[in-house]
Amino acid sequence: MSRDEVRLRPYGDTAVLVELGSTDRVVAWSDALRALDSPLVAESVPAAETLLVLAAPGVASVRVRDLLRDLVREWPPAADDDLRDAGARPLDGQEEIEIVVRYDGPDLADVARLTGLSAEEVVRAHTGTPWRVAFGGFAPGFGYLVGGDPRLEVPRRDEARTRVPAGAVGLAGTFSGVYPRESPGGWQLIGTTDAVLWDLDREPPALLRAGATVRFVEAER
């Protein structure tokens, strides 16, 4: 990742938006900011290709921008493959979240056809590699998971469903995810889980938060 590929944009008076251009880079930068643990930064909010960095109370956003400029200057060049490898590694000290899945999704056979794997091999690939929550979005509690087996990269469905049940486990592009509530959706559905992704009585409400490690486990048949 070259320095000229990173853009720092002011975001109001209290934040800086870092434009990175890929989810792999967002994951790598998120990890770098966690490791830096600067008192100037209150929070960082990742998205698909950007990272919003909020200044701590009483800190001017220009100081955060200077901190990020230092990080840009010190950032070592890395190939995209190296960044993907970094994104797939669990964070040190990060609790691993286990999600039990019944691999009974209506698109499991289509995913097998698209990947050239058998249905059993799709399940083994999905459960065989830890995933990372890169960022949240779409609905409260929905996490975009990266770092899985690259053989599972599949397109979204040609036609989205008007109703996808809560707990549906899906694939789309390089991502996996779990629908936290019933909603429309166009992901390839390979299974279901009883895990509660969003619970206002839980602190924090979201089960899957950016940076968390997730491992899918096949339910006993």
FIFI-413618 format. One record per residue: x, y, z of N, C-alpha, C, CB in turn. Coordinates in pm, whole numbers, padded with zeros to 5 digits, always signed. Glycine has a CB too. Example, Ala and Ser with C-alpha at 12.3 -4.5 7.8 and 13.67 -1.06 7.14 Angstrom:
+01319-00569+00780+01230-00450+00780+01320-00330+00780+01131-00447+00905/+01285-00225+00708+01367-00106+00714+01290+00003+00787+01408-00060+00572/
//
This chain:
+00086-00119+00000+00000+00000+00000+00088+00123+00000-00096+00001+00123/+00085+00201-00106+00168+00320-00113+00102+00436-00039+00195+00358-00259/+00183+00533-00001+00132+00645+00078+00030+00727+00000+00246+00736+00123/+00051+00738-00132-00041+00823-00209-00177+00759-00230+00020+00854-00343/-00195+00635-00184-00326+00570-00193-00414+00601-00073-00309+00421-00207/-00362+00669+00027-00437+00703+00147-00476+00850+00141-00353+00673+00275/-00604+00877+00167-00654+01015+00169-00710+01045+00307-00762+01037+00058/-00670+01159+00363-00722+01204+00493-00815+01322+00468-00605+01244+00590/-00942+01306+00507-01043+01409+00484-01097+01458+00618-01158+01355+00396/-01106+01591+00638-01171+01641+00759-01317+01598+00762-01161+01795+00767/-01365+01563+00880-01503+01516+00896-01562+01594+01012-01510+01360+00921/-01610+01714+00982-01657+01802+01088-01540+01852+01171-01758+01730+01177/-01569+01891+01294-01466+01947+01382-01400+01843+01471-01526+02055+01467/-01452+01720+01471-01404+01625+01572-01357+01492+01515-01512+01600+01671/-01344+01482+01383-01306+01352+01326-01233+01369+01194-01430+01265+01306/-01167+01261+01155-01096+01255+01027-01139+01126+00957-00938+01261+01046/-01172+01137+00828-01208+01021+00749-01086+00976+00669-01328+01052+00655/-01046+00851+00690-00931+00794+00619-00986+00711+00503-00840+00707+00714/-00958+00753+00380-01002+00680+00261-00892+00583+00221-01037+00777+00144/-00922+00453+00223-00820+00351+00204-00839+00266+00079-00817+00261+00324/-00960+00258+00027-00980+00194-00101-01007+00045-00099-00866+00217-00183/-00995-00021+00015-01025-00165+00022-01052-00206+00166-00909-00249-00038/-01128-00312+00182-01158-00362+00316-01033-00418+00382-01267-00470+00309/-00945-00483+00304-00821-00537+00361-00740-00427+00428-00738-00605+00254/-00732-00311+00363-00656-00200+00419-00725-00142+00542-00636-00092+00314/-00858-00139+00539-00932-00090+00656-00902-00179+00777-01084-00087+00628/-00904-00311+00758-00873-00403+00868-00732-00380+00920-00890-00550+00823/-00636-00365+00828-00496-00345+00870-00480-00213+00946-00404-00346+00748/-00544-00107+00898-00535+00021+00967-00605+00018+01102-00594+00132+00881/-00718-00050+01109-00788-00062+01237-00698-00129+01340-00920-00143+01220/-00628-00236+01298-00537-00305+01389-00423-00214+01431-00482-00432+01324/-00371-00135+01335-00259-00046+01366-00300+00061+01468-00207+00021+01237/-00422+00114+01453-00469+00215+01548-00492+00156+01686-00598+00280+01497/-00544+00031+01691-00560-00035+01821-00425-00052+01889-00630-00172+01805/-00326-00095+01811-00193-00116+01868-00132+00015+01915-00102-00184+01765/-00160+00124+01843-00106+00255+01879-00165+00304+02011-00134+00358+01768/-00295+00278+02032-00363+00312+02157-00335+00456+02198-00319+00217+02269/-00354+00548+02105-00324+00689+02131-00434+00754+02214-00307+00765+01999/-00397+00836+02313-00498+00909+02391-00567+01017+02309-00434+00971+02515/-00517+01046+02191-00582+01146+02105-00707+01092+02038-00485+01194+01999/-00719+00959+02032-00828+00895+01957-00932+00839+02053-00773+00784+01867/-01058+00879+02035-01166+00825+02117-01218+00694+02061-01280+00925+02127/-01228+00685+01928-01289+00569+01865-01256+00571+01717-01443+00566+01887/-01251+00453+01657-01241+00444+01512-01355+00356+01462-01102+00388+01467/-01416+00398+01353-01534+00329+01300-01502+00283+01158-01660+00422+01302/-01482+00152+01136-01449+00103+01002-01571+00088+00915-01376-00028+01011/-01550+00102+00784-01652+00073+00683-01583-00008+00573-01717+00206+00625/-01648-00022+00459-01594-00110+00355-01459-00061+00303-01692-00120+00240/-01445+00071+00284-01321+00124+00227-01268+00245+00302-01343+00160+00083/-01332+00279+00413-01291+00398+00489-01284+00366+00638-01387+00515+00465/-01213+00453+00708-01204+00442+00854-01227+00581+00912-01064+00383+00899/-01332+00597+00993-01361+00724+01057-01293+00726+01194-01515+00747+01071/-01207+00824+01216-01130+00832+01340-01178+00954+01418-00976+00841+01312/-01235+00931+01536-01292+01037+01617-01192+01083+01722-01423+00990+01685/-01179+01213+01735-01089+01270+01834-01144+01251+01975-01065+01418+01806/-01055+01235+02071-01096+01227+02211-01153+01362+02255-00976+01186+02302/-01238+01364+02358-01295+01491+02405-01185+01592+02436-01382+01467+02529/-01204+01713+02384-01108+01820+02407-00989+01820+02314-01060+01812+02546/-00982+01723+02225-00870+01714+02130-00914+01768+01995-00819+01567+02117/-00836+01858+01938-00868+01913+01807-00844+01807+01700-00785+02039+01778/-00932+01806+01599-00918+01705+01494-00787+01720+01417-01036+01713+01398/-00730+01842+01417-00603+01860+01346-00492+01777+01411-00564+02009+01345/-00499+01756+01543-00398+01672+01609-00415+01526+01568-00408+01685+01762/-00539+01483+01551-00563+01346+01503-00514+01332+01360-00713+01311+01512/-00536+01435+01278-00490+01430+01140-00337+01420+01135-00538+01553+01061/-00268+01494+01223-00122+01486+01227-00077+01346+01269-00066+01592+01325/-00149+01286+01365-00117+01150+01408-00132+01052+01291-00208+01108+01525/-00239+01068+01215-00264+00980+01102-00162+01003+00990-00406+01000+01048/-00119+01128+00972-00015+01155+00872+00115+01084+00909+00010+01307+00860/+00147+01082+01039+00266+01008+01085+00251+00860+01053+00289+01029+01237/+00131+00809+01073+00108+00667+01045+00122+00638+00896-00032+00625+01094/+00076+00730+00811+00092+00714+00667+00240+00710+00630+00021+00828+00592/+00318+00802+00688+00461+00809+00656+00535+00684+00702+00524+00932+00719/+00493+00629+00816+00563+00513+00872+00510+00381+00819+00552+00514+01022/+00398+00385+00743+00333+00262+00701+00421+00187+00601+00196+00292+00639/+00454+00061+00628+00538-00014+00533+00458-00053+00410+00597-00138+00599/+00521-00054+00294+00450-00100+00175+00415-00247+00191+00535-00078+00048/+00298-00285+00140+00254-00424+00152+00168-00459+00032+00176-00447+00283/+00183-00580-00016+00097-00628-00124-00040-00659-00069+00158-00753-00193/-00141-00657-00156-00277-00686-00111-00286-00825-00048-00375-00675-00227/-00210-00923-00101-00212-01058-00043-00164-01055+00101-00125-01154-00125/-00061-00973+00129-00011-00962+00266-00118-00902+00357+00116-00877+00271/-00190-00802+00305-00296-00740+00385-00408-00839+00413-00351-00617+00316/-00443-00922+00314-00547-01022+00336-00504-01121+00443-00580-01097+00205/-00377-01160+00440-00327-01252+00543-00336-01188+00681-00182-01293+00513/-00301-01058+00688-00308-00988+00818-00452-00981+00867-00249-00847+00806/-00545-00957+00774-00685-00947+00812-00743-01078+00858-00765-00896+00698/-00685-01189+00814-00737-01320+00852-00688-01365+00988-00700-01422+00749/-00581-01303+01038-00526-01347+01166-00608-01291+01281-00379-01305+01179/-00640-01375+01382-00710-01323+01500-00624-01222+01574-00749-01438+01594/-00687-01123+01634-00614-01027+01715-00567-01091+01845-00701-00905+01746/-00447-01053+01888-00396-01103+02015-00489-01063+02129-00253-01050+02040/-00527-01160+02210-00612-01132+02325-00758-01116+02292-00565-01011+02391/-00795-01127+02165-00935-01111+02125-01012-01240+02150-00945-01071+01977/-01124-01229+02220-01208-01345+02244-01265-01397+02112-01322-01311+02341/-01264-01528+02096-01320-01589+01976-01468-01620+02001-01243-01717+01937/-01552-01572+01910-01696-01594+01920-01732-01716+01836-01777-01468+01874/-01797-01811+01899-01835-01934+01830-01983-01927+01794-01804-02059+01917/-02013-01952+01667-02152-01950+01620-02186-02087+01563-02174-01838+01514/-02282-02153+01625-02324-02286+01581-02425-02271+01467-02386-02368+01700/-02401-02341+01357-02480-02326+01235-02537-02460+01190-02396-02263+01124/-02664-02460+01155-02723-02572+01082-02709-02541+00932-02875-02595+01122/-02631-02619+00863-02605-02591+00722-02719-02648+00637-02468-02651+00678/-02831-02575+00643-02954-02615+00576-03006-02505+00485-03060-02653+00679/-02919-02414+00444-02962-02299+00367-03009-02334+00227-02851-02200+00358/-03103-02257+00173-03160-02286+00041-03062-02268-00074-03279-02200+00018/-02951-02198-00050-02854-02174-00157-02728-02260-00143-02816-02027-00161/-02728-02354-00051-02608-02435-00030-02567-02509-00157-02630-02535+00085/-02666-02566-00226-02635-02640-00350-02583-02545-00458-02761-02713-00401/-02638-02423-00465-02590-02327-00564-02447-02284-00533-02682-02204-00568/-02416-02263-00404-02280-02227-00366-02183-02340-00403-02272-02196-00215/-02225-02464-00380-02141-02577-00418-02115-02576-00569-02207-02711-00376/-02219-02549-00646-02203-02545-00792-02111-02431-00835-02340-02531-00861/-02129-02313-00775-02051-02196-00813-01903-02212-00776-02108-02072-00746/-01875-02282-00669-01737-02296-00621-01670-02422-00673-01734-02296-00471/-01749-02516-00728-01691-02643-00770-01665-02738-00656-01564-02618-00844/-01720-02706-00539-01706-02792-00421-01833-02873-00401-01674-02708-00294/-01824-02978-00322-01945-03046-00279-02006-02966-00163-01915-03195-00235/-02131-02996-00130-02195-02927-00018-02116-02950+00110-02340-02974-00001/-02068-03072+00131-01989-03103+00250-01859-03023+00253-01959-03254+00257/-01798-03003+00136-01674-02926+00129-01700-02778+00155-01607-02945-00008/-01816-02729+00113-01852-02590+00145-01860-02572+00295-01986-02552+00078/-01925-02665+00363-01938-02658+00509-01801-02663+00574-02027-02773+00562/-01716-02754+00529-01582-02765+00588-01501-02638+00565-01507-02886+00529/-01517-02577+00447-01445-02453+00419-01495-02338+00506-01459-02416+00271/-01627-02333+00528-01685-02224+00607-01647-02236+00754-01837-02222+00592/-01637-02358+00803-01605-02381+00945-01455-02396+00968-01677-02505+00995/-01378-02415+00864-01237-02450+00881-01144-02334+00905-01190-02524+00763/-01191-02211+00886-01106-02092+00896-01172-01989+00987-01079-02032+00756/-01098-01928+01079-01157-01820+01159-01182-01698+01071-01066-01783+01277/-01289-01627+01100-01325-01506+01028-01302-01385+01118-01473-01512+00980/-01291-01268+01058-01280-01143+01134-01395-01051+01098-01144-01074+01107/-01449-00982+01197-01550-00880+01170-01477-00755+01122-01638-00849+01299/-01491-00725+00993-01423-00609+00937-01494-00479+00971-01411-00623+00786/-01628-00481+00961-01707-00362+00992-01852-00405+01005-01691-00251+00884/-01934-00316+01059-02076-00343+01073-02156-00255+00978-02122-00320+01217/-02279-00296+00952-02363-00216+00865-02487-00291+00824-02286-00172+00742/-02562-00232+00730-02683-00290+00673-02798-00290+00773-02656-00431+00625/-02777-00347+00892-02877-00350+00998-02805-00360+01131-02977-00470+00979/-02865-00313+01240-02799-00324+01371-02763-00469+01401-02889-00269+01481/-02636-00493+01432-02590-00627+01465-02533-00705+01350-02701-00702+01523/-02544-00651+01226-02490-00723+01111-02341-00692+01098-02567-00685+00980/-02258-00797+01095-02115-00780+01077-02069-00838+00945-02039-00845+01192/-01986-00764+00874-01925-00814+00751-01797-00888+00787-01897-00697+00650/-01795-01019+00764-01684-01103+00807-01591-01131+00690-01737-01236+00866/-01460-01119+00716-01358-01141+00613-01257-01244+00663-01287-01008+00575/-01168-01284+00572-01059-01373+00611-01091-01520+00599-01020-01345+00749/-01205-01554+00540-01243-01694+00526-01173-01762+00411-01392-01706+00508/-01208-01885+00387-01150-01963+00279-01180-01894+00146-01205-02109+00281/-01077-01859+00066-01102-01787-00059-01184-01865-00161-00971-01749-00122/-01196-01996-00145-01277-02075-00238-01426-02043-00224-01254-02223-00214/-01464-01977-00115-01605-01947-00090-01650-01814-00149-01631-01948+00057/-01567-01750-00227-01607-01623-00288-01711-01649-00396-01483-01548-00347/-01831-01597-00374-01942-01618-00468-02017-01487-00486-02038-01730-00418/-02084-01468-00600-02160-01345-00621-02290-01346-00540-02192-01325-00770/-02345-01228-00523-02480-01219-00466-02578-01286-00561-02520-01071-00440/-02695-01318-00511-02801-01373-00594-02843-01273-00701-02923-01414-00507/-02887-01324-00816-02934-01236-00922-03057-01157-00877-02966-01316-01047/-03141-01221-00798-03260-01154-00744-03260-01166-00593-03390-01215-00805/-03273-01052-00526-03278-01053-00380-03410-01110-00331-03256-00911-00323/-03407-01174-00217-03530-01221-00154-03596-01106-00080-03501-01339-00057/-03727-01105-00079-03799-01002-00004-03797-01029+00145-03943-00991-00053/-03779-01158+00184-03775-01193+00326-03666-01295+00350-03913-01247+00374/-03568-01257+00430-03464-01348+00478-03482-01358+00629-03318-01299+00439/-03492-01478+00685-03519-01489+00829-03401-01449+00915-03560-01630+00863/-03430-01407+01036-03324-01380+01134-03244-01508+01156-03384-01327+01269/-03112-01492+01165-03025-01607+01189-02976-01674+01063-03096-01707+01272/-03019-01626+00945-02970-01684+00821-02822-01650+00804-03052-01633+00700/-02743-01749+00765-02599-01733+00745-02573-01732+00595-02518-01847+00816/-02502-01629+00548-02486-01615+00405-02346-01581+00361-02578-01512+00356/-02328-01585+00228-02204-01549+00162-02235-01451+00050-02131-01675+00107/-02144-01355+00029-02157-01261-00083-02019-01202-00110-02262-01148-00053/-01966-01223-00230-01831-01177-00258-01732-01247-00167-01820-01026-00242/-01646-01169-00102-01549-01226-00008-01602-01231+00134-01420-01145-00011/-01728-01188+00155-01783-01174+00291-01869-01294+00330-01864-01047+00301/-01876-01317+00461-01981-01398+00519-02052-01311+00622-01923-01529+00584/-02175-01349+00657-02249-01270+00753-02371-01345+00804-02290-01138+00692/-02430-01291+00911-02550-01349+00971-02655-01240+00982-02519-01413+01112/-02774-01266+00927-02882-01168+00934-02933-01159+01077-02997-01205+00836/-02929-01039+01138-02972-01027+01278-03123-01022+01295-02912-00904+01338/-03195-00993+01188-03341-00987+01195-03397-01015+01056-03391-00847+01249/-03526-01042+01049-03587-01065+00918-03578-00938+00834-03734-01110+00932/-03536-00954+00709-03521-00839+00621-03506-00888+00478-03401-00751+00663/-03518-00798+00379-03482-00837+00242-03331-00864+00236-03523-00726+00140/-03289-00942+00137-03146-00968+00125-03113-01049+00002-03096-01038+00247/-02993-01027-00050-02951-01094-00171-02831-01184-00156-02923-00995-00275/-02795-01218-00032-02680-01304-00011-02717-01450-00036-02624-01288+00132/-02615-01531-00066-02634-01675-00084-02645-01739+00055-02516-01739-00167/-02761-01797+00086-02787-01849+00220-02745-01995+00229-02937-01834+00255/-02654-02023+00323-02603-02159+00337-02642-02225+00469-02453-02159+00324/-02699-02150+00563-02735-02211+00690-02814-02117+00779-02612-02256+00762/-02842-02166+00900-02915-02086+00999-02853-02108+01136-03066-02124+01000/-02868-02008+01222-02818-02017+01358-02920-01958+01455-02683-01944+01371/-02915-02004+01580-03001-01948+01684-02931-01836+01761-03045-02058+01781/-02808-01803+01725-02734-01697+01794-02809-01564+01782-02590-01684+01738/-02814-01489+01890-02880-01359+01890-02775-01253+01857-02949-01329+02029/-02789-01192+01742-02688-01096+01695-02705-00958+01755-02693-01087+01544/-02829-00922+01790-02856-00787+01842-02954-00798+01957-02912-00692+01730/-02914-00750+02074-02996-00761+02195-02977-00634+02276-02957-00889+02278/-03081-00553+02284-03071-00426+02356-03050-00445+02506-03194-00343+02332/-03080-00564+02557-03058-00590+02699-02915-00638+02726-03158-00694+02749/-02834-00650+02621-02695-00693+02636-02605-00572+02620-02659-00804+02532/-02490-00574+02685-02396-00463+02675-02260-00514+02629-02382-00389+02810/-02217-00477+02509-02292-00399+02411-02396-00485+02340-02195-00337+02309/-02493-00423+02274-02601-00501+02212-02554-00593+02099-02706-00407+02158/-02453-00551+02023-02407-00630+01909-02316-00744+01954-02333-00540+01808/-02347-00865+01909-02261-00979+01938-02131-00970+01859-02333-01111+01906/-02142-00927+01733-02026-00920+01644-01984-00775+01626-02057-00985+01505/-01867-00740+01680-01816-00604+01672-01687-00603+01592-01793-00545+01812/-01658-00491+01531-01539-00480+01446-01415-00524+01523-01522-00335+01396/-01336-00612+01459-01215-00663+01521-01234-00799+01587-01166-00567+01622/-01359-00839+01610-01384-00967+01676-01349-01083+01582-01531-00977+01722/-01311-01195+01641-01284-01318+01567-01405-01409+01580-01155-01389+01619/-01446-01469+01469-01564-01555+01465-01527-01688+01408-01677-01491+01382/-01572-01795+01473-01555-01928+01417-01692-01995+01409-01456-02014+01504/-01726-02042+01291-01852-02113+01269-01831-02261+01299-01904-02093+01125/-01929-02320+01366-01924-02461+01405-02050-02528+01353-01911-02477+01561/-02036-02643+01290-02154-02713+01240-02231-02775+01354-02115-02820+01138/-02362-02756+01355-02448-02813+01458-02451-02964+01443-02590-02755+01450/-02469-03033+01555-02481-03177+01550-02609-03214+01476-02480-03238+01691/-02598-03314+01390-02715-03354+01311-02801-03452+01389-02671-03416+01177/
//
